[in-house]
């Protein structure tokens, strides 16, 4: 798990400031509170948001593949 977090942290470090800003604008309440409470910095929160979005994208791809398979079968 730690290497996964480090991987996304490294990805976040490479992002331009505008992209980090976009990531932060899409984060949910729990991450926002952590940022507000300064428990995590912007870069760490951006890394978590990257991980969340990557997971959501993978789930979406799986569901789309299932839908495509169902439509082919019909």
The first five atom37 places (N, CA, C, CB, O) and aatype in JSON, in Angstrom:
{
  "aatype": [20, 20, 20, 20, 20, 20, 20, 20, 20, 20, 20, 20, 20, 20, 20, 20, 20, 20, 20, 20, 20, 20, 20, 20, 20, 20, 20, 20, 20, 20, 20, 20, 20, 20, 20, 20, 20, 20, 20, 20, 20, 20, 20, 20, 20, 20, 20, 20, 20, 20, 20, 20, 20, 20, 20, 20, 20, 20, 20, 20, 20, 20, 20, 20, 20, 20, 20, 20, 20, 20, 20, 20, 20, 20],
  "atom_mask": [
    [1, 1, 1, 1, 1],
    [1, 1, 1, 1, 1],
    [1, 1, 1, 1, 1],
    [1, 1, 1, 1, 1],
    [1, 1, 1, 1, 1],
    [1, 1, 1, 1, 1],
    [1, 1, 1, 1, 1],
    [1, 1, 1, 1, 1],
    [1, 1, 1, 1, 1],
    [1, 1, 1, 1, 1],
    [1, 1, 1, 1, 1],
    [1, 1, 1, 1, 1],
    [1, 1, 1, 1, 1],
    [1, 1, 1, 1, 1],
    [1, 1, 1, 1, 1],
    [1, 1, 1, 1, 1],
    [1, 1, 1, 1, 1],
    [1, 1, 1, 1, 1],
    [1, 1, 1, 1, 1],
    [1, 1, 1, 1, 1],
    [1, 1, 1, 1, 1],
    [1, 1, 1, 1, 1],
    [1, 1, 1, 1, 1],
    [1, 1, 1, 1, 1],
    [1, 1, 1, 1, 1],
    [1, 1, 1, 1, 1],
    [1, 1, 1, 1, 1],
    [1, 1, 1, 1, 1],
    [1, 1, 1, 1, 1],
    [1, 1, 1, 1, 1],
    [1, 1, 1, 1, 1],
    [1, 1, 1, 1, 1],
    [1, 1, 1, 1, 1],
    [1, 1, 1, 1, 1],
    [1, 1, 1, 1, 1],
    [1, 1, 1, 1, 1],
    [1, 1, 1, 1, 1],
    [1, 1, 1, 1, 1],
    [1, 1, 1, 1, 1],
    [1, 1, 1, 1, 1],
    [1, 1, 1, 1, 1],
    [1, 1, 1, 1, 1],
    [1, 1, 1, 1, 1],
    [1, 1, 1, 1, 1],
    [1, 1, 1, 1, 1],
    [1, 1, 1, 1, 1],
    [1, 1, 1, 1, 1],
    [1, 1, 1, 1, 1],
    [1, 1, 1, 1, 1],
    [1, 1, 1, 1, 1],
    [1, 1, 1, 1, 1],
    [1, 1, 1, 1, 1],
    [1, 1, 1, 1, 1],
    [1, 1, 1, 1, 1],
    [1, 1, 1, 1, 1],
    [1, 1, 1, 1, 1],
    [1, 1, 1, 1, 1],
    [1, 1, 1, 1, 1],
    [1, 1, 1, 1, 1],
    [1, 1, 1, 1, 1],
    [1, 1, 1, 1, 1],
    [1, 1, 1, 1, 1],
    [1, 1, 1, 1, 1],
    [1, 1, 1, 1, 1],
    [1, 1, 1, 1, 1],
    [1, 1, 1, 1, 1],
    [1, 1, 1, 1, 1],
    [1, 1, 1, 1, 1],
    [1, 1, 1, 1, 1],
    [1, 1, 1, 1, 1],
    [1, 1, 1, 1, 1],
    [1, 1, 1, 1, 1],
    [1, 1, 1, 1, 1],
    [1, 1, 1, 1, 1]
  ],
  "atom_positions": [
    [[0.83, -1.2, 0.0], [0.0, 0.0, 0.0], [0.86, 1.25, 0.0], [-0.94, 0.01, 1.21], [0.56, 2.23, -0.69]],
    [[1.95, 1.22, 0.77], [2.79, 2.4, 0.87], [3.41, 2.75, -0.48], [3.89, 2.18, 1.91], [3.52, 3.93, -0.83]],
    [[3.81, 1.74, -1.26], [4.39, 2.02, -2.56], [3.36, 2.61, -3.51], [4.99, 0.75, -3.17], [3.68, 3.43, -4.36]],
    [[2.1, 2.19, -3.35], [1.03, 2.76, -4.15], [0.86, 4.24, -3.85], [-0.29, 2.01, -3.91], [0.74, 5.06, -4.76]],
    [[0.86, 4.57, -2.58], [0.74, 5.98, -2.17], [1.94, 6.77, -2.68], [0.63, 6.09, -0.63], [1.78, 7.89, -3.17]],
    [[3.12, 6.2, -2.57], [4.32, 6.87, -3.06], [4.26, 7.08, -4.56], [5.57, 6.08, -2.68], [4.7, 8.11, -5.07]],
    [[3.73, 6.1, -5.29], [3.62, 6.21, -6.74], [2.72, 7.39, -7.12], [3.08, 4.91, -7.34], [3.05, 8.17, -8.01]],
    [[1.58, 7.5, -6.45], [0.68, 8.61, -6.75], [1.24, 9.94, -6.27], [-0.69, 8.36, -6.12], [0.97, 10.98, -6.87]],
    [[1.99, 9.92, -5.2], [2.64, 11.14, -4.72], [3.66, 11.61, -5.75], [3.31, 10.9, -3.35], [3.77, 12.81, -6.02]],
    [[4.4, 10.68, -6.33], [5.36, 11.04, -7.38], [4.65, 11.58, -8.61], [6.21, 9.82, -7.76], [5.13, 12.53, -9.23]],
    [[3.51, 11.0, -8.96], [2.73, 11.51, -10.09], [2.23, 12.92, -9.8], [1.54, 10.58, -10.41], [2.26, 13.79, -10.67]],
    [[1.77, 13.14, -8.58], [1.26, 14.46, -8.21], [2.36, 15.51, -8.26], [0.63, 14.42, -6.8], [2.12, 16.66, -8.64]],
    [[3.56, 15.13, -7.88], [4.69, 16.07, -7.91], [5.0, 16.54, -9.32], [5.93, 15.43, -7.3], [5.51, 17.64, -9.52]],
    [[4.7, 15.7, -10.3], [5.0, 16.04, -11.69], [3.92, 16.9, -12.35], [5.17, 14.78, -12.48], [4.13, 17.44, -13.44]],
    [[2.79, 17.03, -11.71], [1.68, 17.79, -12.29], [1.92, 19.29, -12.19], [0.37, 17.43, -11.62], [2.46, 19.78, -11.19]],
    [[1.5, 20.02, -13.23], [1.55, 21.49, -13.13], [0.54, 21.99, -12.1], [1.29, 22.13, -14.51], [-0.42, 21.29, -11.76]],
    [[0.75, 23.18, -11.62], [-0.1, 23.75, -10.57], [-1.57, 23.79, -10.97], [0.38, 25.16, -10.23], [-2.45, 23.52, -10.14]],
    [[-1.85, 24.11, -12.22], [-3.25, 24.17, -12.7], [-3.93, 22.8, -12.61], [-3.3, 24.69, -14.15], [-5.11, 22.71, -12.26]],
    [[-3.18, 21.74, -12.93], [-3.76, 20.4, -12.86], [-4.01, 19.98, -11.42], [-2.84, 19.39, -13.55], [-5.02, 19.33, -11.14]],
    [[-3.12, 20.34, -10.53], [-3.33, 20.06, -9.1], [-4.57, 20.81, -8.62], [-2.09, 20.47, -8.26], [-5.36, 20.27, -7.84]],
    [[-4.73, 22.03, -9.08], [-5.91, 22.82, -8.71], [-7.18, 22.12, -9.18], [-5.82, 24.23, -9.31], [-8.17, 22.08, -8.45]],
    [[-7.17, 21.58, -10.4], [-8.34, 20.87, -10.92], [-8.63, 19.62, -10.09], [-8.12, 20.48, -12.39], [-9.79, 19.32, -9.79]],
    [[-7.57, 18.9, -9.74], [-7.74, 17.71, -8.89], [-8.38, 18.07, -7.56], [-6.39, 17.01, -8.66], [-9.32, 17.42, -7.11]],
    [[-7.86, 19.11, -6.95], [-8.36, 19.52, -5.64], [-9.81, 19.98, -5.72], [-7.5, 20.64, -5.07], [-10.57, 19.82, -4.76]],
    [[-10.2, 20.54, -6.86], [-11.59, 21.0, -7.0], [-12.57, 19.84, -7.07], [-11.73, 21.87, -8.25], [-13.77, 20.02, -6.82]],
    [[-12.09, 18.64, -7.41], [-12.97, 17.47, -7.53], [-12.98, 16.6, -6.28], [-12.54, 16.64, -8.71], [-13.7, 15.61, -6.24]],
    [[-12.23, 16.95, -5.27], [-12.15, 16.07, -4.1], [-13.41, 16.15, -3.26], [-10.94, 16.43, -3.24], [-14.15, 17.14, -3.3]],
    [[-13.63, 15.11, -2.5], [-14.82, 14.98, -1.66], [-14.57, 15.54, -0.27], [-15.27, 13.53, -1.57], [-13.45, 15.95, 0.05]],
    [[-15.59, 15.53, 0.54], [-15.58, 16.14, 1.87], [-14.5, 15.69, 2.81], [-16.85, 15.9, 2.5], [-13.87, 16.52, 3.47]],
    [[-14.27, 14.39, 2.88], [-13.29, 13.87, 3.84], [-11.88, 14.4, 3.54], [-13.29, 12.34, 3.82], [-11.16, 14.82, 4.45]],
    [[-11.51, 14.39, 2.28], [-10.2, 14.93, 1.91], [-10.14, 16.43, 2.13], [-9.87, 14.6, 0.46], [-9.11, 16.97, 2.55]],
    [[-11.25, 17.11, 1.84], [-11.3, 18.55, 2.05], [-11.08, 18.89, 3.52], [-12.66, 19.12, 1.57], [-10.35, 19.82, 3.84]],
    [[-11.71, 18.14, 4.4], [-11.53, 18.39, 5.84], [-10.09, 18.15, 6.27], [-12.47, 17.51, 6.67], [-9.55, 18.9, 7.08]],
    [[-9.48, 17.11, 5.73], [-8.08, 16.85, 6.07], [-7.18, 17.98, 5.6], [-7.62, 15.53, 5.47], [-6.21, 18.35, 6.28]],
    [[-7.49, 18.52, 4.45], [-6.72, 19.65, 3.94], [-6.95, 20.88, 4.81], [-7.08, 19.95, 2.48], [-6.01, 21.6, 5.15]],
    [[-8.21, 21.13, 5.16], [-8.53, 22.28, 6.0], [-7.91, 22.16, 7.38], [-10.04, 22.43, 6.13], [-7.45, 23.16, 7.95]],
    [[-7.88, 20.96, 7.92], [-7.28, 20.74, 9.24], [-5.76, 20.67, 9.18], [-7.82, 19.46, 9.86], [-5.09, 20.48, 10.19]],
    [[-5.23, 20.84, 7.98], [-3.78, 20.76, 7.69], [-3.15, 19.46, 8.17], [-3.07, 21.93, 8.34], [-1.97, 19.42, 8.52]],
    [[-3.95, 18.4, 8.18], [-3.4, 17.08, 8.47], [-2.6, 16.58, 7.27], [-4.52, 16.09, 8.84], [-1.63, 15.84, 7.41]],
    [[-3.04, 17.0, 6.09], [-2.35, 16.64, 4.85], [-2.12, 17.9, 4.04], [-3.17, 15.6, 4.04], [-2.92, 18.84, 4.09]],
    [[-1.04, 17.93, 3.3], [-0.76, 19.05, 2.42], [-1.46, 18.89, 1.08], [0.74, 19.2, 2.21], [-2.03, 17.83, 0.79]],
    [[-1.43, 19.92, 0.28], [-2.1, 19.89, -1.03], [-1.57, 18.76, -1.9], [-1.92, 21.22, -1.74], [-2.35, 18.09, -2.58]],
    [[-0.27, 18.54, -1.88], [0.32, 17.5, -2.71], [-0.16, 16.11, -2.29], [1.84, 17.57, -2.64], [-0.45, 15.27, -3.15]],
    [[-0.23, 15.86, -1.0], [-0.7, 14.57, -0.51], [-2.17, 14.35, -0.86], [-0.5, 14.46, 1.0], [-2.56, 13.26, -1.27]],
    [[-2.97, 15.39, -0.7], [-4.4, 15.29, -1.03], [-4.56, 15.06, -2.53], [-5.16, 16.58, -0.59], [-5.41, 14.27, -2.95]],
    [[-3.76, 15.74, -3.34], [-3.82, 15.54, -4.79], [-3.45, 14.1, -5.14], [-2.87, 16.52, -5.51], [-4.06, 13.51, -6.04]],
    [[-2.47, 13.53, -4.44], [-2.08, 12.14, -4.68], [-3.23, 11.19, -4.35], [-0.83, 11.77, -3.85], [-3.51, 10.26, -5.11]],
    [[-3.9, 11.42, -3.23], [-5.06, 10.59, -2.87], [-6.17, 10.74, -3.91], [-5.58, 10.97, -1.48], [-6.81, 9.75, -4.27]],
    [[-6.4, 11.95, -4.38], [-7.43, 12.18, -5.38], [-7.08, 11.46, -6.68], [-7.62, 13.69, -5.64], [-7.96, 10.89, -7.34]],
    [[-5.8, 11.47, -7.06], [-5.37, 10.73, -8.24], [-5.68, 9.24, -8.09], [-3.86, 10.93, -8.49], [-6.16, 8.6, -9.02]],
    [[-5.39, 8.7, -6.93], [-5.65, 7.28, -6.67], [-7.15, 6.98, -6.73], [-5.09, 6.88, -5.3], [-7.55, 5.97, -7.31]],
    [[-7.95, 7.84, -6.15], [-9.41, 7.66, -6.16], [-9.93, 7.68, -7.59], [-10.1, 8.75, -5.32], [-10.76, 6.85, -7.96]],
    [[-9.45, 8.64, -8.38], [-9.93, 8.76, -9.75], [-9.45, 7.59, -10.61], [-9.46, 10.07, -10.36], [-10.18, 7.15, -11.51]],
    [[-8.26, 7.09, -10.36], [-7.77, 5.92, -11.11], [-8.62, 4.7, -10.81], [-6.29, 5.64, -10.76], [-8.96, 3.93, -11.71]],
    [[-8.98, 4.53, -9.56], [-9.83, 3.4, -9.17], [-11.22, 3.53, -9.79], [-9.94, 3.32, -7.63], [-11.78, 2.55, -10.28]],
    [[-11.77, 4.74, -9.77], [-13.09, 4.97, -10.36], [-13.06, 4.71, -11.87], [-13.56, 6.42, -10.09], [-14.01, 4.15, -12.42]],
    [[-11.99, 5.1, -12.53], [-11.85, 4.87, -13.97], [-11.79, 3.38, -14.26], [-10.6, 5.57, -14.51], [-12.41, 2.91, -15.21]],
    [[-11.05, 2.64, -13.47], [-10.98, 1.19, -13.66], [-12.34, 0.53, -13.47], [-9.96, 0.57, -12.7], [-12.71, -0.36, -14.23]],
    [[-13.08, 0.96, -12.46], [-14.42, 0.42, -12.23], [-15.34, 0.75, -13.4], [-15.02, 0.97, -10.94], [-16.13, -0.1, -13.83]],
    [[-15.25, 1.97, -13.92], [-16.06, 2.38, -15.06], [-15.72, 1.52, -16.28], [-15.84, 3.86, -15.37], [-16.62, 1.09, -16.99]],
    [[-14.44, 1.29, -16.51], [-14.03, 0.47, -17.66], [-14.58, -0.95, -17.55], [-12.5, 0.42, -17.76], [-15.03, -1.52, -18.54]],
    [[-14.54, -1.52, -16.35], [-15.08, -2.86, -16.15], [-16.58, -2.9, -16.45], [-14.82, -3.34, -14.72], [-17.06, -3.82, -17.11]],
    [[-17.31, -1.91, -15.96], [-18.75, -1.86, -16.2], [-19.07, -1.68, -17.68], [-19.39, -0.73, -15.39], [-20.0, -2.29, -18.2]],
    [[-18.28, -0.83, -18.36], [-18.5, -0.62, -19.79], [-18.21, -1.89, -20.57], [-17.62, 0.53, -20.3], [-18.9, -2.2, -21.54]],
    [[-17.19, -2.63, -20.16], [-16.88, -3.9, -20.82], [-18.04, -4.88, -20.66], [-15.58, -4.51, -20.26], [-18.39, -5.6, -21.59]],
    [[-18.63, -4.92, -19.46], [-19.79, -5.78, -19.22], [-20.97, -5.38, -20.1], [-20.19, -5.74, -17.75], [-21.65, -6.23, -20.67]],
    [[-21.21, -4.07, -20.19], [-22.32, -3.58, -21.02], [-22.09, -3.94, -22.48], [-22.47, -2.04, -20.86], [-23.02, -4.37, -23.16]],
    [[-20.87, -3.77, -22.95], [-20.56, -4.11, -24.35], [-20.76, -5.59, -24.62], [-19.12, -3.7, -24.69], [-21.27, -5.98, -25.67]],
    [[-20.35, -6.42, -23.67], [-20.54, -7.87, -23.82], [-22.02, -8.21, -23.87], [-19.85, -8.62, -22.66], [-22.43, -9.06, -24.66]],
    [[-22.82, -7.57, -23.03], [-24.26, -7.83, -23.02], [-24.9, -7.42, -24.34], [-24.94, -7.1, -21.86], [-25.76, -8.13, -24.86]],
    [[-24.49, -6.27, -24.88], [-25.08, -5.81, -26.13], [-24.64, -6.68, -27.3], [-24.7, -4.35, -26.4], [-25.39, -6.84, -28.26]],
    [[-23.44, -7.25, -27.24], [-23.0, -8.17, -28.3], [-23.79, -9.46, -28.26], [-21.49, -8.47, -28.16], [-24.09, -10.05, -29.3]],
    [[-24.14, -9.9, -27.06], [-24.87, -11.15, -26.89], [-26.32, -11.04, -27.37], [-24.85, -11.58, -25.43], [-26.94, -12.05, -27.7]],
    [[-26.85, -9.85, -27.4], [-28.26, -9.66, -27.79], [-28.47, -9.64, -29.25], [-28.8, -8.4, -27.23], [-29.6, -9.49, -29.71]]
  ]
}
